[in-house]
């Protein structure tokens, strides 16, 4: 009789081992180049979920950020052509168009092979496996992938940023031509810089032999992004121009139903006084002016106008 059965693991132990592997081992990642965008879901043992992308937003729709947009477009075009390009960190005021630029890039360049993989900060530990899956694509695949991480920031105890550091610059195979990381953050340095760390150094109240290395560590992650784009709060004129732009887009959809006593003529160089005052009040109630606030106001005002038209017809 064969002796192999003597080495069989008990069924309960097999069940525990199977459960452990399911909880700790990332399944094989497969990428379909025809899919425009993916999102990683499910944590360490998750998968790439295909996204149905709405490509309505164009680069021309994003106004007031021309300098940042031009630099990002140039970097992305270099990347798609196979020329050297940099990882990008976009920082600054909220609602300025950082995330919208990513969607607009996909709309503009998906036909040239641009693809997006969205990943949350807490899932960065699978970044190496995503990189390996991209490297495993056929050599004749012309697609190039931007791994997009929105609202990126870490606390002092979070170690997941080290996986990102390795991919950006540090691993032996970190240089490659089919993957870039584009990240957005409201924090310039990504890791917190504590005032007490500086005070401890100045006052000699630290147990570290080389205390300045703590400060170096807080800036080492952001330094690995070759291109940093900063977005600033916008002035009133720019905000109103963006409001007018979005209202012009909405007017094209409803121009055939405009009621003569509803002021919706926004085709001129200046907004009508009522819309202008409403737009400024809207921004004031939300604590500041931004492209996001302008877009939200245009949806509010356009929707309210269309509803008023329908109500008067009934």
C-alpha positions as CSV (number, residue, x, y, z in Angstrom):
1,X,0.0,0.0,0.0
2,X,1.2,3.5,-0.8
3,X,2.6,5.5,2.1
4,X,1.5,8.9,0.6
5,X,-1.8,8.9,2.5
6,X,0.2,9.1,5.7
7,X,1.3,12.6,4.9
8,X,-2.2,14.0,4.0
9,X,-3.1,17.0,6.1
10,X,-6.2,16.8,8.3
11,X,-9.3,18.3,6.7
12,X,-9.7,21.1,9.3
13,X,-6.1,22.2,8.7
14,X,-6.6,22.2,4.9
15,X,-9.6,24.4,5.4
16,X,-7.6,26.8,7.5
17,X,-4.8,26.9,5.0
18,X,-7.2,27.5,2.2
19,X,-8.8,30.4,4.1
20,X,-5.4,31.9,4.9
21,X,-4.3,31.8,1.3
22,X,-7.6,33.4,0.1
23,X,-7.1,36.2,2.6
24,X,-3.4,36.9,2.0
25,X,-2.6,35.9,-1.6
26,X,-3.5,38.3,-4.5
27,X,-5.1,36.4,-7.4
28,X,-3.5,36.5,-10.8
29,X,-4.0,39.9,-12.4
30,X,-5.0,40.0,-16.0
31,X,-5.3,43.2,-18.0
32,X,-7.3,43.6,-21.3
33,X,-5.8,46.4,-23.4
34,X,-9.2,47.1,-25.0
35,X,-10.5,48.2,-21.6
36,X,-10.1,51.9,-21.1
37,X,-10.1,52.0,-17.4
38,X,-9.9,49.8,-14.3
39,X,-10.4,50.3,-10.6
40,X,-8.8,48.1,-8.0
41,X,-11.4,46.8,-5.5
42,X,-11.2,44.3,-2.6
43,X,-8.0,45.1,-0.8
44,X,-5.0,42.8,-0.9
45,X,-7.0,39.9,-2.3
46,X,-9.1,42.0,-4.7
47,X,-9.2,42.4,-8.4
48,X,-9.2,44.9,-11.2
49,X,-12.8,46.0,-11.9
50,X,-13.5,47.3,-15.4
51,X,-15.0,50.8,-15.4
52,X,-17.6,52.2,-17.8
53,X,-16.1,55.6,-18.5
54,X,-18.0,58.7,-19.3
55,X,-15.9,60.6,-21.8
56,X,-18.0,63.8,-21.9
57,X,-15.3,66.0,-20.2
58,X,-12.7,67.5,-22.6
59,X,-9.5,69.3,-21.9
60,X,-11.0,72.5,-23.3
61,X,-13.7,72.3,-20.6
62,X,-11.1,72.8,-17.9
63,X,-10.3,76.5,-17.7
64,X,-8.2,78.6,-15.4
65,X,-5.5,76.0,-15.1
66,X,-3.8,76.5,-18.5
67,X,-0.2,76.3,-17.2
68,X,-0.8,73.0,-15.2
69,X,-2.8,71.5,-18.1
70,X,-0.1,72.3,-20.7
71,X,2.6,70.6,-18.6
72,X,0.5,67.6,-17.9
73,X,-0.5,67.2,-21.5
74,X,3.1,67.5,-22.6
75,X,4.3,64.9,-20.1
76,X,1.4,62.5,-21.2
77,X,2.2,62.9,-24.9
78,X,5.8,62.1,-24.2
79,X,4.7,59.0,-22.4
80,X,2.4,57.8,-25.2
81,X,5.1,58.4,-27.8
82,X,7.5,56.2,-25.8
83,X,9.8,59.1,-24.9
84,X,11.0,59.7,-21.3
85,X,8.3,61.1,-19.0
86,X,7.8,61.6,-15.3
87,X,5.5,60.5,-12.6
88,X,3.2,63.4,-11.6
89,X,2.0,64.8,-8.3
90,X,-0.8,67.3,-8.5
91,X,-1.3,69.3,-5.2
92,X,-3.1,72.3,-4.0
93,X,-6.5,73.7,-3.3
94,X,-9.5,71.4,-3.5
95,X,-11.8,71.4,-6.4
96,X,-9.3,73.1,-8.8
97,X,-9.5,70.4,-11.5
98,X,-6.8,67.9,-10.5
99,X,-9.0,64.8,-10.8
100,X,-10.9,66.2,-13.8
101,X,-7.6,66.5,-15.7
102,X,-7.2,62.7,-15.4
103,X,-10.7,62.1,-16.9
104,X,-10.1,64.7,-19.6
105,X,-6.7,63.1,-20.6
106,X,-8.5,59.7,-21.1
107,X,-11.1,61.4,-23.3
108,X,-8.4,63.0,-25.4
109,X,-5.8,60.2,-25.7
110,X,-7.6,56.9,-25.3
111,X,-7.5,56.4,-29.1
112,X,-3.7,56.8,-28.8
113,X,-3.4,54.0,-26.3
114,X,-3.8,55.8,-23.0
115,X,-5.3,53.6,-20.3
116,X,-6.1,54.4,-16.6
117,X,-5.9,52.1,-13.5
118,X,-7.4,53.8,-10.4
119,X,-6.1,52.6,-7.1
120,X,-6.8,53.8,-3.5
121,X,-4.1,54.7,-1.1
122,X,-4.9,51.7,1.1
123,X,-4.4,49.3,-1.8
124,X,-0.9,50.4,-2.7
125,X,0.5,47.1,-1.6
126,X,-0.8,45.5,-4.8
127,X,1.0,48.1,-7.0
128,X,3.9,45.8,-7.7
129,X,1.5,43.1,-9.0
130,X,-0.2,45.6,-11.2
131,X,3.1,46.6,-12.6
132,X,4.0,43.0,-13.2
133,X,0.7,42.5,-15.1
134,X,1.4,45.5,-17.3
135,X,5.0,44.2,-18.0
136,X,3.5,40.9,-19.0
137,X,1.4,42.4,-21.8
138,X,2.5,41.4,-25.4
139,X,5.5,43.3,-26.7
140,X,3.4,44.6,-29.6
141,X,0.8,46.2,-27.2
142,X,0.8,49.9,-27.8
143,X,-1.2,50.8,-24.7
144,X,0.4,52.7,-21.9
145,X,-1.0,52.8,-18.4
146,X,-1.4,55.6,-15.9
147,X,-1.9,54.3,-12.3
148,X,-4.1,57.0,-10.8
149,X,-4.3,57.6,-7.0
150,X,-6.6,60.3,-5.9
151,X,-6.4,62.2,-2.6
152,X,-3.0,60.7,-1.7
153,X,-1.7,61.4,1.8
154,X,-0.3,59.4,4.7
155,X,0.0,59.7,8.4
156,X,3.2,59.1,10.3
157,X,2.3,55.5,11.2
158,X,1.2,54.4,7.7
159,X,3.8,52.2,6.0
160,X,1.9,51.6,2.7
161,X,3.7,54.6,1.2
162,X,6.9,52.5,0.9
163,X,5.3,50.4,-1.8
164,X,4.7,53.5,-3.8
165,X,8.2,54.8,-3.2
166,X,9.6,51.5,-4.7
167,X,7.5,51.8,-7.8
168,X,8.3,55.5,-8.3
169,X,12.0,55.2,-7.9
170,X,14.0,52.7,-6.0
171,X,13.3,49.2,-7.2
172,X,15.7,47.7,-9.6
173,X,13.0,47.5,-12.3
174,X,11.3,50.8,-11.4
175,X,12.3,52.4,-14.8
176,X,9.8,51.3,-17.5
177,X,8.0,52.7,-20.4
178,X,4.5,51.5,-20.0
179,X,3.5,52.7,-16.5
180,X,3.4,56.1,-14.8
181,X,1.9,57.1,-11.5
182,X,-0.3,60.3,-11.5
183,X,-1.5,61.2,-8.0
184,X,-3.5,64.1,-6.6
185,X,-3.2,65.4,-3.0
186,X,-4.2,68.4,-1.0
187,X,-0.9,68.0,0.9
188,X,2.3,69.0,-0.8
189,X,4.7,66.6,1.0
190,X,2.2,63.7,1.3
191,X,3.7,62.8,4.7
192,X,3.0,65.0,7.7
193,X,5.8,67.4,8.8
194,X,5.4,68.0,12.6
195,X,6.5,71.2,14.2
196,X,7.6,69.2,17.3
197,X,10.2,67.3,15.2
198,X,11.9,70.6,14.3
199,X,11.7,71.8,17.9
200,X,13.1,68.5,19.2
201,X,16.1,68.8,16.9
202,X,16.8,72.5,17.7
203,X,16.5,71.8,21.5
204,X,18.4,68.6,21.4
205,X,15.4,66.7,22.8
206,X,15.6,63.7,20.5
207,X,17.1,60.3,20.9
208,X,18.0,59.9,17.2
209,X,21.6,60.0,16.3
210,X,20.8,61.6,12.9
211,X,17.6,63.5,13.6
212,X,17.5,65.3,10.3
213,X,16.9,61.9,8.6
214,X,13.4,62.1,10.0
215,X,12.8,65.3,8.0
216,X,14.4,63.7,4.9
217,X,12.0,60.8,5.2
218,X,8.9,63.1,5.1
219,X,10.0,64.7,1.8
220,X,11.5,61.6,0.1
221,X,8.2,60.3,-1.3
222,X,7.0,63.6,-2.9
223,X,10.6,64.1,-4.3
224,X,10.2,60.9,-6.3
225,X,7.5,62.4,-8.5
226,X,9.5,64.0,-11.3
227,X,6.8,66.6,-12.1
228,X,4.8,68.5,-9.4
229,X,1.9,70.7,-10.4
230,X,0.5,73.1,-7.9
231,X,-3.1,74.4,-8.1
232,X,-3.9,77.7,-6.5
233,X,-7.2,79.3,-5.5
234,X,-8.8,81.1,-8.4
235,X,-9.8,84.7,-8.6
236,X,-13.4,85.9,-9.1
237,X,-13.0,86.6,-12.8
238,X,-11.8,83.2,-13.6
239,X,-14.5,81.6,-11.5
240,X,-17.2,83.5,-13.4
241,X,-15.6,82.6,-16.7
242,X,-15.9,78.9,-15.8
243,X,-19.5,79.3,-14.7
244,X,-20.2,80.9,-18.1
245,X,-18.5,78.2,-20.0
246,X,-20.5,75.4,-18.3
247,X,-23.7,77.3,-18.7
248,X,-23.0,77.7,-22.4
249,X,-22.6,74.0,-22.6
250,X,-25.9,73.5,-20.9
251,X,-27.7,76.1,-23.0
252,X,-26.9,74.1,-26.1
253,X,-29.0,71.3,-24.7
254,X,-32.0,73.3,-23.8
255,X,-31.9,76.3,-26.2
256,X,-35.0,75.1,-28.0
257,X,-37.0,75.2,-24.8
258,X,-35.9,78.6,-23.4
259,X,-38.8,80.6,-22.0
260,X,-38.6,84.3,-23.0
261,X,-39.0,85.5,-19.4
262,X,-36.3,83.2,-18.0
263,X,-32.9,84.9,-18.2
264,X,-30.6,82.3,-19.7
265,X,-28.7,84.3,-22.3
266,X,-25.1,83.5,-21.4
267,X,-23.6,83.7,-24.9
268,X,-22.2,87.1,-24.5
269,X,-18.9,88.1,-22.9
270,X,-20.5,88.8,-19.5
271,X,-23.0,86.9,-17.4
272,X,-26.4,88.5,-16.8
273,X,-26.4,90.2,-13.4
274,X,-28.8,87.8,-11.8
275,X,-26.7,84.7,-12.7
276,X,-23.6,86.5,-11.7
277,X,-24.9,87.4,-8.3
278,X,-26.3,83.9,-7.8
279,X,-22.9,82.3,-8.8
280,X,-21.0,84.5,-6.4
281,X,-23.4,83.8,-3.6
282,X,-23.1,80.1,-4.3
283,X,-19.3,80.2,-4.0
284,X,-19.5,82.2,-0.8
285,X,-21.8,79.7,0.8
286,X,-19.3,76.9,-0.1
287,X,-16.3,78.6,1.3
288,X,-14.4,79.5,-1.9
289,X,-14.2,79.6,-5.6
290,X,-13.0,76.7,-7.7
291,X,-13.8,74.9,-11.0
292,X,-15.8,72.3,-9.0
293,X,-17.9,74.9,-7.4
294,X,-18.5,76.6,-10.8
295,X,-19.5,73.2,-12.3
296,X,-21.9,72.5,-9.4
297,X,-23.5,75.9,-9.7
298,X,-24.0,75.5,-13.4
299,X,-25.8,72.2,-12.8
300,X,-27.9,73.8,-10.1
301,X,-28.9,76.8,-12.2
302,X,-29.5,74.9,-15.4
303,X,-31.6,72.3,-13.6
304,X,-33.6,74.9,-11.8
305,X,-34.2,76.8,-15.1
306,X,-35.3,73.7,-17.0
307,X,-37.7,72.7,-14.2
308,X,-39.2,76.2,-14.2
309,X,-39.8,75.9,-17.9
310,X,-41.6,72.5,-17.5
311,X,-43.7,73.9,-14.6
312,X,-44.9,76.8,-16.7
313,X,-45.9,74.5,-19.5
314,X,-48.1,72.4,-17.2
